[in-house]
Amino acid sequence: MSETRRIQLHLGKCIEDLDKLYNVPDLKSKRAALLCKTAQKLFENAEEARAKGDEEHSYVYFMKYLRVVAYITKDKEYVKDKTYFNNMLGTKNPNKAIDAAEKLKMSLIERYAKEQKNKRLMDIQENELIKQKIDENRKKAMDIAAEPPPVLGLPGPDEVTIKSDQLYQILKNGKLKVMILDARPGNDYIESHINHPACISVPEERISPGQSANVLEQNLPEASRPVWAERASMDLIVMLDWSSTTVIPGKPLHLLKTILLKWDIKVQYARQPVALWGGYEDWLLKYPAFTSNPQAVPPSQEIMLDDMLGEIDYPNLSDLNPPAPVSRPKPGEPVVDRSSKSAAVELYAERARNVQHILEQQQMIADTSLTLEMQRIEAEQDWEKTRLQSETEQRDELRAMYQLREQEIISQLMQLENKQYDMEQENQSLREKLEEYQRREREEAAKLAENIAKVQQTPDADVEAVKQAAAREAEAARARIAAVTAQRRSLDRRRELLEAERKRRLAHARDKRKPCKEEDTESFGSGTDSNSALNRSQSSPNIAKLSSDEEEAAPRFDRSTKPAKLAPLARARDFQPVWGDVGRGLTGLKNLGNTCYMNSIIQCLNNTAILVTYFCNGQYLEHVNRSHSTRGAIAEELAAVVRALWSGQYRFIATKDLRNEVGKHQRTFRGSEQQDSHEFLTILMDWLHLDLQFSIKPPLKESLGASERAWHEYTRSRESLVLRLFYGQIRSTVRCTVCAASSATYDSFSNLSLELPPHAARCTLADCLKLYLNGETIPGWNCPTCKEKRDAVKKLDISRLPPVLVIHFKRFYLDAKDYMCNAYRKRQTYIDFPLEGLDMGQLALNCPANGYDLYAVSNHYGSMEGGHYTAYCKSSVYGKWYKYDDHLVTEISPSEVKSSAAYILFYTSCDRT
């Protein structure tokens, strides 16, 4: 067959591809005569394809023909009559098919080899052309910017980060098993994440220092746990937050990496986890098509700092006010003086007084609740009138006045709602006490009557008279409470008619409080956003202990000098003041559009006595650090605000310049949306520490204990007043349950972030701290003494307490039932905390002898849908408590400080006189 008649190869690339095509099914069930007809048809098809020059089909048909012939020769019918079946097949056809198949095979092998050779030549030529183009493009690119091409392989063993380009190539290649741990907040992951089957959410709010991998797994969302369980088989584990460029100690990525490498006892990783350089923000910028939502708006990296040292398990706090032991009579023991009937009279009189006291408390609460209800109705009516006036008023000045009044009434409504909730909880507690008391009274009354009957069978007139008088007084008190309750229910029915309308109008008013976003954006047009420059503080406090080497750099304080002598203002600032002669430190802050969270924290810091002296006397100017990204501007603006607040000549001012400066460096605080005061406090503390850093002479490590050595390794000889005031240290100890060998590590904290007891309407600060007491059992810990895996117990102690102790209550939580819907809830738990003498002795190794006194509280009213922040602060000048509600400052009694709105507590062990 001439070469020109062969058609182009099309069935395969090698002879092995054709061998897969001539397989035939099982023919045992087919009759031999039918198979002969099939074989004859295959032979004819093979010859026809060969005549057309289709060597591939011809070869396949011949081989199928030979397979069928092989089946026929094994059939019983063929054995019985070979001549008949050979005639049907054709006596020469089988041999002819064998010869043809062999020739076709040799020809096809030669043609396939030649085609592959030609293809390789073409590929080489094409690669040369591509290489030439690449070289040309590279030369052009080098002329524009001499940047080396990125390395797209695996990171080296000493590298702690991986670039987005590298990760993309690895995922695209698909040869390695890669797990991506997204350590951003849970709601951010739901909004947008990397499209990869093994990308799971490890919410930063679920990560805390000292946590084991087992505990973390239990806290993960349900959807993340199956993938998390496969971590041991992964070739590469990548962690990411929003924008980190390195793994900084104390931040969520470092905590997660520590959990994987140190506290994941049962897993041996192929290589240490790495962080995604630039975080999800960098990935979203470079590969938006490989995300679940490319429209997501990334925040700055500082958004993670609120949990840097939070969510730590802490040891015990002794019961602050232990209840006095109640002596109860033993079963069967007489409880009366058999020698005199006066004992019975006195007993009934005492019980009557106890019941009367509880009823009086209930009546007082009912009256207060009624008053609050009436005040709420009056405030709602006043709000409606003010709202209508503000909408109809044409003059700007009067409209602004009415809008300010509207904000005051809305804030008042939220606080009245919170007070009424607290009253209802207290009333419920008293009701339970009364029911318990009455139950015990009935039980003991029966025993008492039996004992009195044994002493004297005749009824005692005195005893009966006392019982009847007590019953009459109790019945009268109950009648008064019932009357007040009925009146309040009448008001409730009246309020129910207004409730739906009130909520609608309140939501409308809140929306109107938000300033125009375009105006807000223009105010920051000149600022630049610093996403990666903010680093968390790496130091901590000790105010009293100053070495001689620190005398020049460390701040000094003259406690006899009050903040009356103010440092001169560096430049004019737009405080928009409203003049008025008020006491020092009693100036309010104007709400600039949902900035109550900022006002609350500023007022709490403004009542931190040492910090006020530091700013007002100008001592901070010696430590302003211009090398940080904020260039000292945050500290300077806050100092200017503090000086204005302590001037005593303004009723209230506006922190416009400070807000603008904050917005330049943290995108979260730019807009008019309500923010979290705890988040703002954490970031502000970091900025102040970095703005006011000074260097100290490093001590000799040989002379330091383990705690002090870890402390100075953390501070790196860079300290600030903020560090020395607010930072402490915890010790984590792991102890073997067999040999008692232990291992200790140290971490720093700037505030204690405490969980609340679940399903509790009321609790104490001691209850919250007790949640951290139970030691966690760690299975399979490698004991250095036993030289094998043992069960161990991990316990936390506070090795260093700061002079100013900040305690944050984790009231907001993600509802597990609505996790995918991003449904956050708020716990309205009433927390009882001491105003003076907080004893941390059983929690810390160096607790101040005089304990801690409360001096400020940041409150949150409302819910996630709409809320309001205020501050309660105790003046260091006047010794009284004041409520700072934006621009309004009013005196309050100490009994009002405790409420279910308490969100952040500020305690101090320093002398505030």
Sequence and secondary structure as in RCSB ss.txt:
>XXXX:A:sequence
MSETRRIQLHLGKCIEDLDKLYNVPDLKSKRAALLCKTAQKLFENAEEARAKGDEEHSYVYFMKYLRVVAYITKD
KEYVKDKTYFNNMLGTKNPNKAIDAAEKLKMSLIERYAKEQKNKRLMDIQENELIKQKIDENRKKAMDIAAEPPP
VLGLPGPDEVTIKSDQLYQILKNGKLKVMILDARPGNDYIESHINHPACISVPEERISPGQSANVLEQNLPEASR
PVWAERASMDLIVMLDWSSTTVIPGKPLHLLKTILLKWDIKVQYARQPVALWGGYEDWLLKYPAFTSNPQAVPPS
QEIMLDDMLGEIDYPNLSDLNPPAPVSRPKPGEPVVDRSSKSAAVELYAERARNVQHILEQQQMIADTSLTLEMQ
RIEAEQDWEKTRLQSETEQRDELRAMYQLREQEIISQLMQLENKQYDMEQENQSLREKLEEYQRREREEAAKLAE
NIAKVQQTPDADVEAVKQAAAREAEAARARIAAVTAQRRSLDRRRELLEAERKRRLAHARDKRKPCKEEDTESFG
SGTDSNSALNRSQSSPNIAKLSSDEEEAAPRFDRSTKPAKLAPLARARDFQPVWGDVGRGLTGLKNLGNTCYMNS
IIQCLNNTAILVTYFCNGQYLEHVNRSHSTRGAIAEELAAVVRALWSGQYRFIATKDLRNEVGKHQRTFRGSEQQ
DSHEFLTILMDWLHLDLQFSIKPPLKESLGASERAWHEYTRSRESLVLRLFYGQIRSTVRCTVCAASSATYDSFS
NLSLELPPHAARCTLADCLKLYLNGETIPGWNCPTCKEKRDAVKKLDISRLPPVLVIHFKRFYLDAKDYMCNAYR
KRQTYIDFPLEGLDMGQLALNCPANGYDLYAVSNHYGSMEGGHYTAYCKSSVYGKWYKYDDHLVTEISPSEVKSS
AAYILFYTSCDRT
>XXXX:A:secstr
  GGG     S SSHHHHHTTS     TTS HHHHHHHHHHHHHHHHHHHHTT HHHHHHHHHHHHHHHHHHHTS
HHHHH HHHHHHHH SSHHHHHHHHHHHHHHHHHHHHHHHHHHHHHHHHHHHHHHHHHHHHHHHHHHHH      
  S   TT  EE HHHHHHHHHH  S EEEEE S HHHHHH  B  TTEEE  GGG  TT  HHHHHHHS GGGH
HHHTTGGG SEEEEE SS SS  TTSHHHHHHHHHHHS TT   SS  EEETTHHHHHHHH GGGBS TT     
GGGGGGGSS S        SS         TT   S TT THHHHHHHHHHHHHHHHHHHHHHHHHHHHHHHHHH
HHHHHHHHHHHHHHHHH  SHHHHHHHHHHHHHHHHHHHHHHHHHHHHHHHHHHHHHHHHHHHHHHHHHHHHHHH
HHHHH SS  HHHHHHHHHHHHHHHHHHHHHHHHHHHHHHHHHHHHHHHHHHHHHHHHHHHHHS  HHHHHHHTT
T    SS          SS   GGGTTTS    TTS TTS    SS      EE    TT  EE  SSS HHHHH
HHHHHHT HHHHHHHHTTGGGGG  SSSTTTTHHHHHHHHHHHHHTSS EEEE  HHHHHHHHHH GGGTSSS  
 HHHHHHHHHHHHHHHT EE     GGG  HHHHHHHHHHTTEE HHHHHH EEEEEEEEETTT  EEEEEEEES
SEEE   TT SEEEHHHHHHTTTS EEEEEEEETTTTEEEEEEEEEEEEE  SEEEEEE  EEE GGGGGGT EE
E   EEE  SS B  TTTBSS  TT BEEEEEEEEEE SSSEEEEEEEE TTT  EEEEETTEEEEE GGGS  T
TEEEEEEE S   
